[in-house]
Amino acid sequence: MNSGYREIEELLPGYFSDDLSERERAIVDEWRIELPGNEIFYQENKKAWEAMSLLNEMEQFNSFEALNNVNARISEQKPTKWWAIVQRAAAILLLPLVLYSGYTTIRNSTLRELQKEQVVMQTITSRQGMVTKFELADGTKVWLNSGSELKFPTRFIGDKREVALNGEAFFEVTKNKNQPFRVNANKLDVEVLGTSFNVVSFNDETQSEVVLVTGQVALSSDNGKIKKDFGTMHTGQRAIYKNEDQKVYAEEVQVDKYIAWKEGNLIFRDDKMEDVVKRLSRWFNVEIIISDPEIKSYVYKATFRNENLTQVLHLLKISAPIDYTITGNKVLPNGEFVKQKVYLMKKKT
């Protein structure tokens, strides 16, 4: 995307007042992450928008009416030297200009400070059914899976490069031995110098997992009182951190199935139906409910590429003794849709 500043400036008022279409908001969101300077420009314009109340008050100041009031008072008093009258009138007429000039000076000063010192935090969210790819300020590449969110600074300062994840993301970290890269994944911290790995950590779930593709990562947790170090992973490992016992469980895996989502594919290899359902629910933004507990123990093997939800459910139906029903979309008063529900049950014989 190569939207110019003029186009963005035209869109920003609608963005701040929430009057843009989804497509126009997406243009602004994509532009913000292209370059660190774009986010600085965005934040500065946001400050200007919030300061409009000051300008509105200034507009209510009627300088000509004020001048007439001064002249009326002057005419009632003793003759005054002409230059004193001019001084008084000029003071009134120039007041709005002085206020606006002061506002402009502060605005420009703030922009310089933002560019030199302030680190702006940014949040990128990947919409349901989409994969969002972008680069961080240090060149690290990030793939953000459907329904996931990453918080990060527009530039990294200090002795660490730190980001926070809610959801699933794949990282290709630019190596910098003097500034380790850390992912805060709920209660699990993943620290690296330069490597590629996948992290799954949703705030509403009781575990986090890391799959290491290349290099090494160190795992730890810190609840504010006690820090636990869980050691270093090696390539081809999957580590699962369970919140309930605060322990890490590692296993050897074929990493390709855990990162296939980057290319829009879903791969299952002898996965339990409960795990299959969880991934499909996130991918298609639906709620899949297993009506019969026996279905949870079924294992599934398949690869999906570009299939829609109905096609996937049909393949599930013909490859296992299950059936399904889908509830229709319900429109709320605000125009939004209630999340679809899919019920899985044992096929009747």
C-alpha positions in Angstrom: 0.0 0.0 0.0 1.3 3.4 -0.9 -1.3 5.9 0.2 0.1 9.5 0.3 -0.1 11.9 3.2 -2.7 14.0 1.4 -5.1 11.1 1.0 -4.6 10.0 4.6 -5.1 13.6 5.9 -8.5 13.6 4.1 -9.4 10.3 5.8 -8.2 11.0 9.3 -11.1 13.2 10.4 -13.6 10.5 9.5 -11.4 7.9 11.2 -11.3 9.9 14.5 -15.1 10.5 14.4 -15.8 6.9 13.4 -17.5 7.9 10.1 -15.4 5.8 7.6 -16.4 2.7 5.9 -14.6 -0.6 6.7 -12.5 -0.3 3.5 -11.4 3.3 4.3 -10.5 2.3 7.9 -8.5 -0.6 6.5 -6.6 1.9 4.3 -5.6 4.0 7.3 -4.7 0.9 9.5 -2.5 -0.5 6.8 -0.8 2.9 6.2 -0.1 3.2 9.9 2.1 0.1 10.0 4.0 0.8 6.8 6.6 3.1 8.4 7.3 4.3 12.0 6.9 7.9 10.8 3.4 7.2 9.7 2.3 6.2 13.2 4.0 9.4 14.5 2.0 11.5 12.0 -1.2 9.6 13.0 -0.7 10.3 16.7 0.1 13.9 16.1 -3.0 14.4 14.1 -5.0 12.6 16.8 -3.7 15.1 19.3 -4.7 18.0 17.0 -8.2 16.5 16.7 -8.6 16.2 20.4 -7.5 19.9 20.7 -10.3 21.1 18.4 -12.4 22.0 21.5 -9.9 24.7 22.2 -10.2 26.1 18.7 -14.0 26.0 18.9 -13.8 28.1 22.0 -11.6 30.5 20.2 -14.1 30.8 17.4 -16.7 31.9 19.9 -14.6 34.9 20.8 -16.0 37.8 18.7 -13.1 40.2 18.3 -15.1 42.8 16.4 -17.8 42.9 19.1 -15.0 43.2 21.7 -13.5 46.1 19.8 -16.8 48.0 19.7 -17.2 47.5 23.5 -13.7 49.0 24.0 -14.5 52.0 21.7 -17.8 52.6 23.6 -15.9 52.7 26.9 -13.2 55.0 25.4 -15.8 57.4 24.2 -17.3 57.7 27.7 -13.9 58.5 29.2 -11.5 61.4 28.8 -9.7 61.8 25.4 -6.9 59.3 25.1 -3.9 59.4 22.9 -4.5 57.7 19.6 -1.6 55.2 20.1 -3.1 54.0 23.4 -6.4 53.3 21.6 -4.6 51.4 18.9 -2.7 49.4 21.5 -5.9 48.3 23.2 -7.7 47.5 20.0 -4.7 45.5 18.7 -4.5 43.5 21.9 -8.1 42.4 21.5 -7.9 41.7 17.8 -4.6 39.8 18.1 -5.7 37.6 21.0 -7.2 34.8 18.9 -4.1 35.0 16.6 -1.8 34.7 19.6 -3.8 31.7 21.0 -3.7 30.0 17.6 0.0 30.7 17.1 0.7 29.3 20.6 -1.3 26.2 19.7 0.6 25.8 16.4 3.9 26.2 18.2 3.0 23.6 20.8 1.8 21.2 18.1 5.0 21.5 16.1 7.1 21.1 19.3 5.1 18.0 20.2 5.8 16.5 16.8 9.5 17.1 17.2 9.5 15.5 20.6 7.5 12.5 19.2 10.1 12.1 16.5 13.1 12.3 18.8 12.0 10.8 22.1 8.6 9.4 22.4 7.9 5.7 21.6 4.4 5.2 20.4 2.7 1.9 21.2 0.7 0.4 18.4 -1.8 -2.4 18.1 -2.5 -4.5 15.0 -5.5 -6.8 14.9 -6.0 -9.5 12.3 -9.7 -9.8 11.4 -11.4 -13.2 11.5 -10.6 -15.4 8.5 -7.6 -13.3 7.5 -3.8 -13.5 7.9 -2.0 -10.1 8.4 1.7 -9.8 7.5 3.8 -6.8 8.5 7.3 -5.7 9.7 8.4 -4.2 13.0 10.8 -1.3 13.2 13.8 -3.7 13.5 13.0 -5.6 10.4 11.4 -8.5 12.2 8.6 -10.1 10.1 5.3 -11.0 11.7 2.4 -13.1 10.4 -0.7 -12.5 12.6 -3.4 -15.2 12.4 -7.2 -14.7 12.3 -8.7 -13.0 15.4 -5.2 -12.2 16.9 -3.7 -9.0 18.3 -0.1 -7.8 18.7 1.0 -4.7 20.7 4.4 -3.3 19.9 6.4 0.0 19.9 7.0 2.0 16.7 10.7 1.7 17.5 12.7 -0.3 20.0 14.8 1.4 22.7 16.6 0.0 25.8 18.1 -3.4 26.2 15.1 -5.4 24.9 12.7 -5.6 22.0 9.4 -6.4 23.6 6.0 -7.2 22.1 2.7 -8.6 23.6 0.6 -11.2 21.9 -3.1 -12.2 22.3 -3.7 -15.0 19.7 -1.4 -16.7 17.3 1.6 -15.3 15.4 4.6 -16.4 13.5 7.8 -14.4 13.9 11.0 -14.2 11.8 13.2 -12.2 14.2 16.0 -10.0 13.0 19.1 -11.0 14.9 20.5 -8.5 17.4 22.6 -10.0 20.2 22.7 -6.7 22.1 18.9 -6.4 22.1 17.0 -9.7 22.7 13.5 -10.0 21.3 10.8 -11.0 23.8 7.2 -12.0 23.2 4.9 -11.7 26.2 2.4 -14.4 25.6 -0.1 -14.2 28.5 1.8 -15.8 31.4 4.7 -17.2 29.2 7.7 -15.1 28.0 9.6 -16.2 24.9 13.0 -14.6 24.4 15.3 -14.9 21.4 18.2 -13.2 19.6 17.2 -14.1 16.1 15.1 -17.1 15.0 11.7 -18.1 13.6 8.9 -19.6 15.7 5.1 -19.8 16.2 3.3 -18.7 19.3 -0.3 -19.4 20.3 -1.6 -17.6 23.4 -5.1 -16.5 23.7 -6.0 -14.5 26.9 -9.2 -16.6 27.4 -7.4 -19.9 27.3 -5.5 -21.8 30.0 -2.3 -22.6 28.1 0.2 -21.1 25.7 2.4 -22.9 23.2 5.5 -22.3 21.2 6.7 -24.2 18.1 10.4 -23.6 17.2 11.2 -23.7 13.5 14.8 -22.4 13.5 17.3 -21.2 16.1 16.7 -21.3 19.8 14.3 -19.6 22.2 14.4 -19.4 26.0 11.1 -19.8 28.0 10.2 -18.3 31.3 7.3 -16.9 33.3 7.1 -14.0 35.7 4.0 -13.3 37.9 5.6 -10.2 39.4 6.9 -12.1 42.5 8.6 -15.2 41.2 10.4 -15.7 37.9 10.7 -19.2 36.6 13.1 -20.3 33.9 12.1 -23.3 31.8 15.3 -23.6 29.8 15.9 -23.5 26.0 14.0 -25.1 23.2 15.6 -26.7 20.2 14.4 -26.8 16.5 11.4 -29.1 15.9 10.1 -28.8 19.4 6.6 -27.8 20.6 6.4 -26.5 24.2 3.1 -26.1 26.0 2.9 -24.0 29.1 -0.1 -24.8 31.4 -1.4 -22.0 33.6 -2.8 -24.3 36.2 0.5 -25.9 37.3 2.8 -23.3 35.8 4.9 -26.0 34.0 6.1 -26.5 30.5 5.7 -29.8 28.6 7.8 -30.3 25.4 7.5 -32.7 22.5 9.0 -33.4 19.1 6.7 -32.4 16.3 6.5 -31.9 12.5 6.5 -28.1 12.5 4.9 -27.6 9.0 1.4 -28.3 10.2 1.7 -25.7 12.9 2.7 -22.9 10.5 0.7 -23.8 7.4 -1.9 -21.2 8.4 0.6 -18.5 7.2 -0.2 -19.6 3.6 -3.9 -19.9 4.2 -3.8 -23.7 4.8 -5.0 -25.8 7.7 -3.3 -29.2 8.2 -4.5 -31.8 10.6 -2.5 -35.0 11.3 -4.1 -37.4 13.8 -5.4 -34.4 15.7 -8.3 -35.0 18.2 -11.6 -33.6 17.0 -11.6 -31.3 20.0 -8.5 -29.6 18.8 -9.7 -29.6 15.2 -12.9 -27.8 16.3 -11.0 -25.2 18.2 -8.9 -24.2 15.2 -11.8 -24.2 12.8 -13.8 -22.0 15.2 -11.1 -19.4 15.2 -10.4 -19.6 11.5 -14.1 -19.2 10.4 -15.2 -17.0 13.3 -18.0 -19.4 14.3 -18.8 -21.3 17.5 -18.6 -25.1 16.9 -20.3 -27.1 19.7 -19.7 -30.8 20.1 -23.1 -32.2 21.1 -21.9 -35.8 21.7 -18.8 -36.2 24.0 -17.7 -39.3 22.1 -16.8 -37.1 19.1 -14.1 -35.4 21.1 -12.0 -38.6 21.0 -12.1 -39.0 17.2 -8.8 -38.2 15.4 -8.7 -36.5 12.1 -6.2 -36.2 9.2 -6.8 -33.7 6.4 -5.4 -30.6 4.6 -7.7 -27.7 3.8 -6.8 -25.1 1.2 -9.2 -22.3 0.4 -12.3 -24.4 1.4 -15.2 -22.5 3.0 -16.9 -23.6 6.2 -19.6 -25.6 4.5 -17.1 -27.5 2.4 -15.0 -28.3 5.5 -18.0 -29.5 7.4 -19.0 -31.7 4.5 -15.5 -33.3 4.4 -15.7 -33.9 8.1 -19.1 -35.6 7.6 -18.0 -38.0 4.9 -14.7 -39.0 6.7 -16.1 -39.6 10.2 -19.4 -40.8 11.6 -20.7 -37.3 12.4 -23.4 -35.0 11.2 -23.9 -31.2 11.7 -26.4 -28.4 11.7 -25.7 -24.7 11.2 -27.8 -21.9 12.8 -28.6 -19.0 10.5 -27.1 -15.5 11.0 -29.1 -13.2 13.2 -28.9 -9.5 12.7 -28.7 -7.3 15.9 -30.3 -3.9 16.1 -26.9 -2.3 15.6 -26.5 -4.1 12.2 -23.9 -6.6 13.5 -24.4 -10.4 13.1 -24.5 -12.9 15.9 -21.7 -15.4 15.6 -22.9 -18.5 13.7 -23.2 -21.8 15.7 -22.4 -25.2 14.3 -23.5 -28.3 16.2 -21.6 -31.6 15.7 -23.4 -34.8 16.6 -23.0 -38.5 15.9 -24.4 -39.7 12.6 -27.6 -41.7 13.0 -27.3 -45.3 11.7 
